[in-house]
Amino acid sequence: MKVKQIDITVYRIPTTGPEADGTMHWDSTTVVLVEPVADSGLRGLGFSYASETAATLIHRDLTPIVVGQEVEDIGLVWGDMVKSVRNVGRQGIASMAISAVDIALWDLKAKLAGQALFKLLGPYREEVPIYGSGGFTTYSIKELTEQLAGWVQEGIPRVKMKIGKGWGTKPEEDLARVKAARQAIGPSAELFVDANGAYSPKRAIDQAKLFTEFGVTYFEEPVSSDQLDQLAFVRQHIPMDVAAGEYGYDPWYFHDMLCARAVDIVQADATRCLGISGWLQAAALAHSFAIPFSAHTAPAIHAQVGCAAPQLSHVEYFYDHARIEQLIFEGAPKPTGGCLRPDPIRPGLGLELKRKDAEQWRISP
């Protein structure tokens, strides 16, 4: 069975209020949706949280590669897509465009086989542990503590909040927010922090020492992951685990990160790192280095592929994406007992687009 056509749609969904981390502000999230259609009429579904310019690249550069190919030949198609963007610049938009197509092809292949994607991939587990993620720097203390405590009350035993407010220029405010978060979630839940690269190495080390009083066990991007030497330096001088990798756009980046001994936990995002194919390669790399592995955002996708990773610490249940996936997809998994459990009965990713509901946010055909 061959791919006959690819349909591409872009949606932009407003946030529930202003959101920010240590280095960025945003008020909406863009979803680039890809639907490959087989000559039988069977339709796949994949997406990336990317700029709408990814849709243009998919239409212009990737569609001619995919159309006419056998649905089963994902590895061949993946390799051709990666080669095709050499002069465009693989990292960034091109990788996210390839990711959306690759995810959609895996969904289509699993549907063709009549299997849930995690079953097709070969599961190591049937559910994935999650952590609640949000705690934006725009939140008041009340909003922050209610969100984090709410997740803990729902049975999610670990939560993550944003720090590094104003590019790390308000360390006292960061510390006060971390203290409030710990008081709200109680002594048993794990508390993670994410600076999104806002701190300098010295500031990150100083802050990490203060955070230990409040039981912080995981520090994501204390400094920019673009500077692996600085990340490795911070890792060597703080007591909690250092995590990074969300801006890894291909397996070669993760190889460099692991060789640099820059992290205690590797994160990878299937909507950025060349799709499910690239994500599984990243998972295998982390496993070969005996470094824990985690999935960044997009919980509806990572609930499936996370079951197929040789080892997995957790999946990020990111507030924005979890909300969007419930809004526009039928079948998006919901947390149960601190885990996401993909439906073994629903084929592929188990998702179906709510076309009428999503239409209000469509910005391009």
C-alpha positions in Angstrom: 0.0 0.0 0.0 1.4 3.4 -1.0 1.0 7.0 0.2 -1.3 8.8 -2.3 -1.3 12.3 -0.8 -0.4 14.4 2.3 -2.8 16.8 3.8 -1.4 19.6 6.0 -3.3 21.9 8.4 -2.1 24.5 10.9 -3.9 25.4 14.1 -3.0 28.2 16.5 -4.6 27.8 19.9 -4.5 30.7 22.5 -3.3 29.9 26.0 -5.6 30.3 28.9 -3.5 33.4 30.0 -0.1 34.9 29.6 2.7 32.3 29.9 6.5 32.6 30.3 9.6 30.8 31.4 12.9 32.3 32.2 13.7 33.4 28.7 10.4 33.6 26.7 6.8 34.8 26.7 4.0 33.4 24.6 0.2 33.6 24.4 -0.6 30.8 21.9 0.7 27.4 20.7 0.9 26.4 17.0 0.2 22.9 15.9 1.3 21.7 12.4 -0.9 18.6 11.6 0.1 16.1 8.9 -2.3 13.5 7.5 -0.8 11.0 4.9 -3.5 9.3 3.0 -2.9 5.8 1.6 -4.3 4.7 -1.8 -6.9 2.6 0.2 -8.2 5.8 1.8 -6.7 5.0 5.2 -5.5 8.2 6.9 -2.6 8.7 9.3 -2.1 11.5 11.8 1.0 13.2 13.1 1.9 16.7 14.4 4.5 19.0 15.7 4.3 22.0 18.0 6.2 24.1 15.4 6.0 27.3 13.5 3.6 27.4 10.5 6.6 27.7 8.3 7.2 24.0 8.9 4.0 23.4 6.9 5.5 25.2 3.9 8.6 23.1 4.0 6.5 19.9 4.3 4.4 20.9 1.2 7.4 22.0 -0.9 10.2 19.7 0.1 8.9 16.6 1.9 5.6 15.7 0.2 7.3 14.9 -3.2 9.6 12.4 -1.3 6.8 10.7 0.6 4.0 10.4 -2.0 4.3 7.2 -3.9 6.3 5.4 -1.3 5.1 2.2 0.5 3.5 2.9 3.8 5.8 0.3 5.5 9.0 1.8 4.2 9.4 4.4 7.0 13.2 4.0 7.4 13.8 4.6 3.7 11.5 7.6 3.7 13.1 9.0 6.9 16.5 8.8 5.4 15.5 10.5 2.2 13.8 13.3 4.1 16.8 13.9 6.3 19.1 14.0 3.2 16.7 16.4 1.4 17.1 19.3 3.9 20.9 19.4 3.9 21.0 22.9 2.2 17.8 24.1 4.0 19.4 23.5 7.4 18.3 20.3 9.2 18.2 21.6 12.8 15.1 23.6 13.8 12.2 24.0 11.4 13.3 21.3 9.0 13.7 18.7 11.8 10.3 19.6 13.2 8.7 19.3 9.8 10.3 15.9 9.3 9.1 14.9 12.8 5.5 15.6 12.0 5.6 13.6 8.8 7.5 10.7 10.4 5.0 10.5 13.3 2.2 10.5 10.8 3.7 7.7 8.8 4.2 5.6 11.9 0.6 6.2 12.9 -0.5 5.1 9.4 1.7 2.0 9.4 0.2 1.0 12.8 -3.3 1.6 11.6 -2.6 -0.5 8.5 -1.5 -3.3 10.8 -4.5 -2.8 13.0 -2.4 -2.3 16.1 -1.8 0.4 18.7 1.5 2.1 17.9 3.2 0.9 21.1 2.3 -2.6 20.3 3.7 -2.3 16.8 6.9 -0.9 18.1 7.4 -3.7 20.6 6.6 -2.5 24.2 8.9 -2.7 27.2 6.0 -1.5 29.3 2.3 -0.7 29.0 2.2 2.6 30.8 4.6 5.5 31.3 5.2 7.5 34.5 4.6 11.3 34.1 5.4 14.5 35.9 3.0 17.5 35.9 4.7 20.4 34.2 3.8 24.1 34.1 4.4 26.6 36.9 5.0 29.4 34.5 6.9 32.5 35.7 3.8 34.6 34.9 1.8 32.8 37.5 1.1 34.3 40.8 2.2 32.3 43.9 -1.5 31.3 44.3 -1.7 30.1 40.7 1.6 28.3 40.9 0.8 26.4 44.1 -2.8 25.5 43.1 -1.6 24.0 39.8 1.3 22.0 41.3 -0.7 20.9 44.4 -3.6 19.9 42.1 -1.5 17.5 40.2 -0.2 15.9 43.4 -3.7 15.5 44.6 -4.6 13.8 41.4 -1.9 11.2 42.1 1.0 12.6 40.0 4.0 12.2 42.4 6.3 14.6 40.7 5.9 18.2 39.4 8.0 20.8 37.6 8.0 24.6 37.7 9.7 27.3 35.7 12.4 29.5 37.3 15.0 31.9 36.0 12.6 34.8 35.8 13.9 37.7 33.7 16.8 35.8 32.3 17.9 34.8 35.8 18.0 38.3 37.1 15.5 37.7 40.0 17.1 34.8 42.0 15.4 35.8 45.3 12.0 35.6 43.6 12.9 32.2 42.1 13.8 31.0 45.5 10.6 32.3 47.1 8.5 30.5 44.4 10.4 27.2 44.9 9.8 27.5 48.7 6.1 28.1 48.1 5.9 25.2 45.8 7.4 22.8 48.3 5.0 24.0 51.0 2.1 23.4 48.7 2.9 19.9 47.4 4.1 18.5 50.7 7.3 16.6 51.6 6.7 13.4 49.6 6.2 14.7 46.0 9.3 15.3 43.9 9.9 18.9 42.9 11.7 19.7 39.6 12.8 23.1 38.3 13.5 24.3 34.8 15.5 27.5 34.1 15.3 27.2 30.3 19.0 28.2 30.1 18.4 31.5 31.9 21.2 31.3 34.4 24.9 31.8 34.1 27.0 28.8 35.4 27.9 30.6 38.7 24.3 31.7 39.3 23.0 28.2 38.5 25.4 26.6 41.0 24.5 29.1 43.7 20.8 28.7 43.2 21.0 24.9 43.1 22.7 24.9 46.5 19.8 27.0 47.9 17.2 24.7 46.2 18.4 21.7 48.1 16.7 23.0 51.2 13.4 22.5 49.5 14.2 19.0 48.1 14.6 19.8 44.5 15.9 16.7 42.8 16.0 17.7 39.1 17.3 20.8 37.5 16.5 21.2 33.8 18.7 23.5 31.7 20.3 25.4 34.5 22.4 27.0 31.6 21.8 26.8 27.9 22.1 23.4 26.4 23.9 25.0 23.5 26.9 25.2 25.7 27.6 21.6 26.6 30.9 22.4 28.4 29.1 24.8 30.7 26.3 22.3 31.3 28.8 19.7 32.2 30.5 22.1 34.5 27.3 22.9 36.4 26.5 19.2 36.5 29.7 18.5 38.3 29.1 21.1 40.9 25.4 20.7 42.0 23.8 17.9 44.0 20.7 17.3 42.0 20.2 15.7 38.6 20.8 17.9 35.5 18.5 17.4 32.6 18.5 18.7 29.0 17.9 17.7 25.4 14.6 19.3 24.4 16.4 21.4 21.8 18.1 18.3 20.4 17.1 18.1 16.8 18.8 14.9 15.7 20.5 11.8 17.2 24.0 13.3 16.5 23.3 16.1 19.0 22.4 13.6 21.7 25.6 11.7 21.0 27.6 14.8 21.5 25.7 15.6 24.7 26.3 12.2 26.1 30.0 12.2 25.1 30.4 15.6 26.9 28.9 14.1 30.1 26.7 17.1 30.2 23.6 15.6 31.8 22.3 13.1 34.3 19.0 12.7 32.3 18.6 13.0 28.5 15.3 14.6 27.3 14.1 14.1 23.7 11.1 15.4 21.9 9.6 13.3 19.1 8.0 16.4 17.6 11.5 18.0 17.2 14.2 15.3 17.0 13.2 13.8 13.6 10.1 12.1 14.7 9.5 8.7 16.3 12.4 7.3 14.3 14.8 9.9 15.7 13.4 9.6 19.2 13.9 5.9 19.3 17.5 6.4 18.2 18.0 8.9 21.0 16.5 6.4 23.5 18.9 3.7 22.3 21.8 6.1 22.6 21.0 7.0 26.2 20.5 3.4 27.0 23.9 2.5 25.5 25.5 5.2 27.8 23.5 4.0 30.8 22.0 7.5 31.2 18.3 7.9 32.2 16.0 9.0 29.5 12.9 11.2 29.5 10.4 12.5 27.0 9.8 16.3 26.5 6.1 17.5 26.2 3.6 16.1 23.6 2.2 13.5 26.1 -0.2 11.9 23.6 2.7 10.9 21.4 5.1 10.0 24.1 2.6 7.9 25.9 2.9 5.5 23.0 6.6 5.7 22.1 7.6 5.9 25.7 6.4 2.3 26.1 8.9 1.3 23.4 12.0 2.9 24.9 14.4 0.4 26.4 14.4 2.4 29.6 12.4 5.5 30.5 12.3 7.7 33.6 9.2 9.7 32.8 7.2 11.7 30.3 6.5 15.4 30.7 2.7 16.0 31.1 3.1 19.6 29.9 0.1 21.8 30.8 -0.2 23.5 27.4 0.1 20.4 25.3 -2.1 18.2 27.5 -4.8 20.8 27.3 -4.5 21.2 23.5 -4.5 17.4 22.9 -7.7 17.1 24.9 -9.3 20.0 22.9 -8.5 18.8 19.4 -8.1 15.0 19.6 -10.4 12.2 20.5 -8.5 9.5 22.4 -5.8 11.7 24.0 -4.8 9.8 27.2 -5.5 11.1 30.7 -3.4 10.5 33.8 -4.2 7.6 36.0 -2.2 6.9 39.1 0.6 9.1 38.0 0.9 7.4 34.6 -0.4 7.6 31.1 -1.6 4.3 29.6 -2.1 4.1 25.9 -5.3 2.3 24.7 -4.2 -1.1 23.3 -7.4 -1.3 21.3 -7.2 2.0 19.4 -4.9 1.6 16.3 -2.0 3.9 15.7 -1.5 6.8 18.1 -5.1 6.2 19.2 -6.0 9.8 18.2 -8.8 11.1 16.0 -9.0 14.8 15.0 -12.1 16.6 16.3 -12.4 18.5 13.0 -15.4 20.6 13.9 -13.9 21.6 17.3 -10.5 22.3 15.8 -11.8 24.4 12.9 -12.1 27.6 15.0 -8.3 27.6 15.5 -7.3 26.7 11.9 -5.0 29.4 10.3 -4.1 27.6 7.1 -5.4 24.7 5.0 
